[in-house]
Protein backbone atom coordinates (compact mmCIF):
# COMPACT_ATOMS: atom_id res chain seq x y z
CA UNK A 1 0.00 0.00 0.00
CA UNK A 2 1.22 3.48 -0.81
CA UNK A 3 0.33 6.70 0.95
CA UNK A 4 0.49 9.72 -1.32
CA UNK A 5 1.07 13.04 0.41
CA UNK A 6 1.24 16.58 -0.88
CA UNK A 7 2.66 19.47 1.09
CA UNK A 8 2.41 23.15 0.22
CA UNK A 9 5.80 24.82 -0.10
CA UNK A 10 5.51 26.69 3.19
CA UNK A 11 5.07 23.45 5.11
CA UNK A 12 8.38 21.88 4.06
CA UNK A 13 10.75 23.87 6.34
CA UNK A 14 8.84 23.13 9.54
CA UNK A 15 8.28 19.52 8.46
CA UNK A 16 11.95 19.00 7.84
CA UNK A 17 12.79 20.50 11.22
CA UNK A 18 10.47 18.03 12.89
CA UNK A 19 12.06 15.14 11.02
CA UNK A 20 15.52 16.27 11.92
CA UNK A 21 14.49 16.58 15.56
CA UNK A 22 13.21 13.00 15.58
CA UNK A 23 16.35 11.75 13.89
CA UNK A 24 18.58 13.48 16.40
CA UNK A 25 16.78 12.18 19.46
CA UNK A 26 16.56 8.65 18.09
CA UNK A 27 20.02 8.50 16.59
CA UNK A 28 21.50 8.23 20.11
CA UNK A 29 20.18 4.67 20.09
CA UNK A 30 19.69 3.64 16.48
CA UNK A 31 20.53 4.79 12.97
CA UNK A 32 19.62 3.42 9.57
CA UNK A 33 21.25 3.55 6.16
CA UNK A 34 19.44 4.92 3.12
CA UNK A 35 18.17 2.65 0.38
CA UNK A 36 20.60 2.07 -2.47
CA UNK A 37 20.53 1.73 -6.24
CA UNK A 38 17.68 4.21 -6.77
CA UNK A 39 16.91 4.40 -10.48
CA UNK A 40 14.22 5.61 -12.84
CA UNK A 41 13.34 3.02 -15.47
CA UNK A 42 11.65 3.85 -18.77
CA UNK A 43 9.72 0.78 -20.05
CA UNK A 44 8.81 2.60 -23.27
CA UNK A 45 5.33 3.72 -22.20
CA UNK A 46 5.80 7.35 -23.32
CA UNK A 47 5.99 8.91 -19.86
CA UNK A 48 4.83 6.16 -17.52
CA UNK A 49 8.01 5.49 -15.54
CA UNK A 50 9.03 2.98 -12.87
CA UNK A 51 11.03 4.17 -9.85
CA UNK A 52 12.99 1.31 -8.25
CA UNK A 53 15.37 0.93 -5.30
CA UNK A 54 16.97 -1.66 -3.04
CA UNK A 55 16.77 -1.96 0.78
CA UNK A 56 19.52 -0.53 2.99
CA UNK A 57 22.62 -2.68 2.98
CA UNK A 58 22.56 -3.11 6.78
CA UNK A 59 19.23 -4.10 8.31
CA UNK A 60 20.37 -7.17 10.23
CA UNK A 61 19.96 -5.64 13.70
CA UNK A 62 16.66 -3.94 12.86
CA UNK A 63 14.45 -6.98 12.36
CA UNK A 64 11.85 -5.77 14.85
CA UNK A 65 11.50 -2.35 13.22
CA UNK A 66 8.95 -1.39 10.61
CA UNK A 67 10.92 -0.35 7.53
CA UNK A 68 9.27 2.08 5.14
CA UNK A 69 10.51 4.42 2.45
CA UNK A 70 9.70 8.06 1.82
CA UNK A 71 9.89 8.74 -1.90
CA UNK A 72 9.68 12.20 -3.45
CA UNK A 73 9.63 12.88 -7.18
CA UNK A 74 8.74 15.57 -9.71
CA UNK A 75 9.39 16.94 -13.16
CA UNK A 76 12.33 19.33 -12.98
CA UNK A 77 10.18 22.32 -13.98
CA UNK A 78 7.79 21.74 -11.04
CA UNK A 79 8.25 23.48 -7.70
CA UNK A 80 6.27 20.88 -5.73
CA UNK A 81 7.24 17.31 -4.92
CA UNK A 82 4.90 14.33 -4.95
CA UNK A 83 5.50 12.34 -1.74
CA UNK A 84 4.88 8.63 -1.20
CA UNK A 85 5.27 6.52 1.96
CA UNK A 86 5.55 2.84 1.04
CA UNK A 87 6.94 -0.52 2.15
CA UNK A 88 7.48 -1.63 -1.45
CA UNK A 89 10.65 -1.32 -3.51
CA UNK A 90 9.12 0.34 -6.57
CA UNK A 91 6.53 2.89 -7.58
CA UNK A 92 5.02 3.88 -10.94
CA UNK A 93 3.60 7.19 -12.12
CA UNK A 94 3.25 9.37 -15.21
CA UNK A 95 5.67 12.16 -16.12
CA UNK A 96 6.10 14.79 -18.81
CA UNK A 97 9.05 13.53 -20.85
CA UNK A 98 9.46 16.94 -22.48
CA UNK A 99 11.15 17.73 -19.15
CA UNK A 100 13.58 15.85 -16.96
CA UNK A 101 12.52 13.83 -13.91
CA UNK A 102 14.17 13.82 -10.49
CA UNK A 103 13.56 11.62 -7.45
CA UNK A 104 14.95 11.17 -3.97
CA UNK A 105 14.29 8.61 -1.24
CA UNK A 106 15.13 7.89 2.38
CA UNK A 107 14.55 5.01 4.79
CA UNK A 108 11.98 5.51 7.55
CA UNK A 109 12.03 3.34 10.69
CA UNK A 110 9.10 3.06 13.08
CA UNK A 111 8.04 0.54 15.70
CA UNK A 112 9.07 -0.64 19.17
CA UNK A 113 12.78 -0.54 18.37
CA UNK A 114 12.72 3.25 17.94
CA UNK A 115 10.96 4.01 21.26
CA UNK A 116 8.04 5.56 19.42
CA UNK A 117 10.15 7.97 17.38
CA UNK A 118 10.68 8.03 13.62
CA UNK A 119 14.22 7.45 12.45
CA UNK A 120 15.18 8.79 9.04
CA UNK A 121 18.21 8.00 6.94
CA UNK A 122 20.01 10.38 4.65
CA UNK A 123 18.47 11.07 1.24
CA UNK A 124 19.78 9.55 -1.96
CA UNK A 125 18.67 10.96 -5.30
CA UNK A 126 18.74 10.44 -9.05
CA UNK A 127 17.45 12.01 -12.25
CA UNK A 128 16.31 10.95 -15.70
CA UNK A 129 16.20 12.63 -19.11
CA UNK A 130 15.07 11.31 -22.46
CA UNK A 131 18.02 11.68 -24.88
CA UNK A 132 17.27 14.72 -27.05
CA UNK A 133 17.54 14.28 -30.80
CA UNK A 134 16.87 16.81 -33.50
CA UNK A 135 16.60 20.59 -33.36
CA UNK A 136 13.75 22.11 -31.31
CA UNK A 137 12.38 23.79 -34.46
CA UNK A 138 11.68 20.37 -36.00
CA UNK A 139 9.13 19.30 -33.37
CA UNK A 140 5.43 19.53 -34.16
CA UNK A 141 3.36 22.59 -33.30
CA UNK A 142 -0.19 23.23 -32.12
CA UNK A 143 -1.06 19.67 -31.15
CA UNK A 144 -4.81 19.32 -30.60
CA UNK A 145 -6.72 16.18 -29.61
CA UNK A 146 -10.53 16.01 -29.56
CA UNK A 147 -12.76 13.10 -28.55
CA UNK A 148 -15.78 13.77 -30.77
CA UNK A 149 -19.02 12.89 -29.02
CA UNK A 150 -17.09 10.33 -26.91
CA UNK A 151 -16.90 8.10 -30.01
CA UNK A 152 -14.03 9.20 -32.23
CA UNK A 153 -10.60 10.48 -31.14
CA UNK A 154 -8.71 12.69 -33.57
CA UNK A 155 -5.33 14.39 -33.02
CA UNK A 156 -3.92 16.98 -35.41
CA UNK A 157 -0.76 19.10 -35.50
CA UNK A 158 1.26 21.44 -37.68
CA UNK A 159 4.78 20.62 -38.88
CA UNK A 160 7.77 22.22 -37.23
CA UNK A 161 9.27 25.39 -38.64
CA UNK A 162 12.47 23.71 -39.87
CA UNK A 163 11.34 20.24 -40.89
CA UNK A 164 13.65 18.93 -43.65
CA UNK A 165 12.32 18.06 -47.08
CA UNK A 166 11.16 14.45 -47.24
CA UNK A 167 10.79 14.13 -43.46
CA UNK A 168 7.64 12.78 -41.88
CA UNK A 169 6.13 12.40 -38.42
CA UNK A 170 5.00 9.26 -36.62
CA UNK A 171 2.57 9.08 -33.71
CA UNK A 172 2.71 6.43 -30.97
CA UNK A 173 0.28 6.00 -28.08
CA UNK A 174 0.02 3.94 -24.90
CA UNK A 175 -2.37 3.41 -22.00
CA UNK A 176 -2.58 0.79 -19.26
CA UNK A 177 -3.67 -2.46 -20.79
CA UNK A 178 -1.30 -2.26 -23.77
CA UNK A 179 1.88 -4.30 -23.69
CA UNK A 180 3.79 -1.72 -25.69
CA UNK A 181 3.38 1.61 -27.43
CA UNK A 182 1.28 1.37 -30.61
CA UNK A 183 1.77 3.36 -33.80
CA UNK A 184 -1.13 5.20 -35.41
CA UNK A 185 -2.77 3.03 -38.08
CA UNK A 186 -4.84 5.76 -39.75
CA UNK A 187 -2.88 8.96 -40.39
CA UNK A 188 -4.37 12.24 -41.59
CA UNK A 189 -2.18 13.56 -44.41
CA UNK A 190 -1.58 16.91 -46.08
CA UNK A 191 0.75 17.29 -49.07
CA UNK A 192 2.06 13.79 -48.46
CA UNK A 193 2.99 14.46 -44.82
CA UNK A 194 1.38 13.13 -41.61
CA UNK A 195 -0.47 15.95 -39.83
CA UNK A 196 -2.80 13.93 -37.62
CA UNK A 197 -4.17 10.58 -36.53
CA UNK A 198 -7.64 9.03 -36.33
CA UNK A 199 -7.81 6.44 -33.59
CA UNK A 200 -9.90 3.27 -33.32
CA UNK A 201 -12.39 2.79 -30.48
CA UNK A 202 -10.74 3.82 -27.22
CA UNK A 203 -13.29 2.68 -24.62
CA UNK A 204 -10.63 0.75 -22.70
CA UNK A 205 -8.50 3.89 -22.40
CA UNK A 206 -11.08 6.03 -20.60
CA UNK A 207 -10.49 7.41 -17.10
CA UNK A 208 -6.75 6.88 -17.18
CA UNK A 209 -3.69 8.59 -18.64
CA UNK A 210 -3.46 8.38 -22.42
CA UNK A 211 0.16 8.97 -23.48
CA UNK A 212 1.26 10.14 -26.92
CA UNK A 213 4.64 10.66 -28.57
CA UNK A 214 5.04 12.30 -31.99
CA UNK A 215 8.51 11.86 -33.44
CA UNK A 216 10.00 11.38 -36.86
CA UNK A 217 13.11 11.20 -38.96
CA UNK A 218 14.56 12.13 -42.33
CA UNK A 219 17.63 11.33 -44.37
CA UNK A 220 19.14 14.60 -43.17
CA UNK A 221 18.57 14.45 -39.42
CA UNK A 222 16.16 13.17 -36.73
CA UNK A 223 13.17 15.23 -35.63
CA UNK A 224 12.65 16.37 -32.04
CA UNK A 225 10.01 14.26 -30.26
CA UNK A 226 7.03 15.75 -28.40
CA UNK A 227 5.17 14.06 -25.55
CA UNK A 228 1.57 14.55 -24.42
CA UNK A 229 -0.66 13.01 -21.75
CA UNK A 230 -4.37 13.52 -21.10
CA UNK A 231 -7.53 11.61 -20.18
CA UNK A 232 -10.09 11.00 -22.90
CA UNK A 233 -13.15 12.00 -20.89
CA UNK A 234 -11.62 15.46 -20.40
CA UNK A 235 -11.37 16.31 -24.11
CA UNK A 236 -14.84 15.29 -25.29
CA UNK A 237 -16.49 17.60 -27.79
CA UNK A 238 -20.23 16.75 -27.79
CA UNK A 239 -22.58 17.11 -30.72
CA UNK A 240 -24.56 20.37 -30.93
CA UNK A 241 -28.00 20.62 -29.30
CA UNK A 242 -30.99 19.44 -31.29
CA UNK A 243 -34.46 20.80 -32.13
CA UNK A 244 -33.79 24.47 -31.52
CA UNK A 245 -37.03 26.42 -31.13
CA UNK A 246 -36.97 30.25 -31.03
CA UNK A 247 -40.16 32.10 -30.13
CA UNK A 248 -40.94 35.73 -29.43
CA UNK A 249 -43.01 36.08 -26.27
CA UNK A 250 -43.29 39.86 -26.46
CA UNK A 251 -41.55 42.70 -28.36
CA UNK A 252 -38.65 42.68 -25.87
CA UNK A 253 -38.26 38.98 -25.10
CA UNK A 254 -37.15 35.97 -27.11
CA UNK A 255 -37.38 32.42 -25.82
CA UNK A 256 -34.98 29.71 -27.03
CA UNK A 257 -35.43 26.01 -26.27
CA UNK A 258 -33.41 22.95 -27.31
CA UNK A 259 -32.90 19.29 -26.53
CA UNK A 260 -29.63 17.60 -25.53
CA UNK A 261 -27.78 15.91 -28.39
CA UNK A 262 -28.09 12.19 -28.81
CA UNK A 263 -25.06 10.11 -28.01
CA UNK A 264 -23.09 8.61 -25.13
CA UNK A 265 -22.39 11.88 -23.32
CA UNK A 266 -24.68 12.04 -20.24
CA UNK A 267 -26.94 15.10 -20.27
CA UNK A 268 -25.85 16.10 -16.75
CA UNK A 269 -22.30 16.48 -18.06
CA UNK A 270 -23.29 19.11 -20.62
CA UNK A 271 -23.32 22.88 -20.33
CA UNK A 272 -24.58 25.20 -23.03
CA UNK A 273 -23.41 28.53 -24.41
CA UNK A 274 -25.86 30.82 -26.19
CA UNK A 275 -24.72 33.61 -28.49
CA UNK A 276 -26.88 36.06 -30.43
CA UNK A 277 -26.39 38.51 -33.24
CA UNK A 278 -28.39 41.58 -34.23
CA UNK A 279 -28.26 42.57 -37.90
CA UNK A 280 -24.59 42.64 -39.02
CA UNK A 281 -23.15 43.12 -35.56
CA UNK A 282 -20.69 40.70 -33.96
CA UNK A 283 -21.90 37.65 -32.10
CA UNK A 284 -22.52 38.36 -28.41
CA UNK A 285 -22.46 35.86 -25.55
CA UNK A 286 -25.95 35.76 -24.13
CA UNK A 287 -25.63 33.19 -21.36
CA UNK A 288 -24.09 29.94 -20.24
CA UNK A 289 -26.05 27.18 -18.54
N, C-alpha and C positions, 0 to 999 in steps of 0.2 A: 504494500500500500504506500502511496506517495501522499505527502501533504504539500500543497502548493500555496506559498505565502507571497504576498506582495506588501512592500513597505514603501510609503512615501519617502521622498528624499530626506525630509527633515527628521525622520525617525532613526535613520541609520547611525548617526553619531552616538545617540544615547544608547541604542541597542548594542553597539559595539562595546561601549563602556561597560555595560552590564555583563556581556560575555567575557570581557577581559577580567572583570572582577571575579567572576566565577572561576575562571581558569587559574587565577592567581591563588585564590583560597584553596582550590582543590589540588593544585600542582604540588603543594607541600607533601601530599600523600601519594598522588598518582599522576602520571602523564601518559599521553598517547601520541603515537606517530600519525602523520597524515596518511591518507590513501596514497597509492602510487600508480604510475602508468595511466594517468588521466589522458584520454584521447577523444577526439571528435571524429566519428566515422561517417563517411558519406556512402550510403548503399546505392546511390544512383536514383533517388526518388525526388529529385529536383527541389530540394529544400528540407525534406524530412530527414533529420540527422539523428544519429545514435551517439549519446555520450556514455562512455564506458570507463571504468576504473577498477583497480584491484585493492583488496583490503590492506591495512597497514602491515608492514613486514613483521612487527612484533606485537602479537596479541596473546601470547601464551599465558601470561599471568593475569589476563583480564577476562577469563572465561565466565565469570559471574556478572559481568557488566553487559548492559544493553548497548550494542554498537550500532550507531546510525551515521548517516552522512548528510551533511548540509551542502547542497549543490546550488550554485548560482550561475546563471548564464544570460546572455543577451547578444543582440546584434551590436556591432561596435558603434553604430550611430545612435544607439538608444542610451538615455541617461539612467534608466531604471533597470534593475536586475529582476529576473524571475528567480524565485527561491523555492527549492524543493527539499523536504526532509524525508529520507527514505532509508530502508534497510537493504535495498537491492544494490546491485553493482552496475546498473545501467539505467538510462532514462532517454526517452525519445520525445522530440517535439519538432515543430516546423520553424524554419528560419528563412529570412530573405537573403538569398545567395548573391544578390547584387552588392551586398555588404559582407564584411567579415563577421565571424562569430567568435566570441570569447567565453570561457567558462572557468570557474574555480570551485574547489571543493575542500572540505575539511572533515575530519572525523569528530563525531559527537558521542561522548560516553554518558550514560545515565544508569541508574540502578543502585543497588545496595552498596556496591563497591566504591561509589563516589560520595557516600554520606549525604545523599540527597542533592548534591550539586551537579551541575553540568560541566564536563571537562571537554575542552575543545583543543584540537591540534592546530598546528600551523596550516595555512592555506597552501595548496598547490594550484597552478593554473596552466591553461593552454589556450591556443587560438587556432582558427581554421579559416582559410581563404580558398575559394575556387580559383584555380590558375586562370589568369586573364589572357585571352587571345584576341587579336584584332584591335583595331582602333575604335575608340568610343563612338566616332561618327558613323561607324558601319552598323551599329545596333539599330533595331527597329524603333519607330516612333509612333506615338499616339495609339498604343494598344487599347482596344475596346472589346469587351466580351459581354454579350447580352444573351440571356436565357429567355427566348421568346415564348410567352404564354406557358412557361414551365414545361415546354415540349421540345424545343429545338435550341441548342446552344451554338452560337456563332461567335467567333473571334476574328477581328480584322486589325490591320496595322498598316503603317506607311513605311516604305523603305528608308534606311538611313541616308544621311546626306552624302556620304562618300562611299556608297556601295560600288564595288568594281563591276565592270561590264561582264556579263555572263554569270554573275553570282546569284545565288538563290537562298531563300530562307527555308528552314525546316522547323516544324512545331512538334514538341513532345509533351505528353501529359501523364500525370500519375495521381492516383488517389488510393486510399487503403482498400485492399481487396485485389489490387493488381500486383502481379509478381515482379513487374518491371515497368519502366516508362514505355509508353506506346506512342508511335508516330501517327500524326494525322493521316487519315486515309482518304480525305475528301477536301483537297485544298481549293480555296478561292484564288483565281489567277487574274492578273492584269498585265497585259503586254508580255506574256510568257513568264511572269514572275509570281511567286506565291505572296499573296497579300492578306491571306485569311484562311480560316479552317471552319468547316461545318462538321459538327460532332454527331456520332450516333446517339441513341438513347442513353441518358446519363442518370437514370433513376437510382442506381446503386451508389452514385457519388454525392447524393444530397446530404446536407447537414454534416459535412466534414470538409476539410481542406482539399481543394482541387488545385494541384500544382502544375504550372506550365513553364516550359523553357522554349524560347525561340532562338535558334542559332543558325549557322549556315557556313558556307565556305565557297571559295572560288579558286581558280588556278593561280591567282595573284597572291591572295592572302586569306586567312580565316576571318570570319565576321564575329564581332563581339556578341556574346550571348546575353539575353535578357530573361529574368525570372519573375514570375507572377504567382500569387496565391490568393484564392478567394473561395467563398462558399456559394454554391449554385443558387440557393434559395434567396440570396441577398442581391442577385443581379437579374431578377425576373422582370421582364417587361410585358405586362398583361395586354390583352387585346383591348381595343377601345370599347366604351359603353355601347349598348345597343338600344334601339327604339327610342331615339331622342324625340321628345314632344315639347314644342315651344308654343305657349299660349299667352295671350295678352289679357290680363284680368281687368285692367283699367288703363287709362292713358299713361300712367306713370309706373306701371308694374308689369313685368314679364315673368312668366313662370316656366321653368325648364324642368322636365322630368326625364329619367332614363332608367334602364335596367342594367344590372351588372353583366359583363361579358360572359359568354359560355366558356367553359374550359376548366382546367384543374386548379386554378388559383381560387382559394376560398374567398367568399365575398367579404368576410370580416378582415381580410388582409389588404383590402383595396381602399385607397383614398382617391378622391377626384379633384381635378382642377378645372375650373370654369373660366374661360376668357370670352370677352365680347368685343365687338368692333362696331363703331358707328360711322356710317358712310365710308370715306377713304382714310379714316384715322387708323392709328396703330392699334393692335390688339392690346386689350387691357385685362389684367387679372381681376376677375370678379370675386371669386371665393375659392376656398379649398375646403373639402369635407371628407 
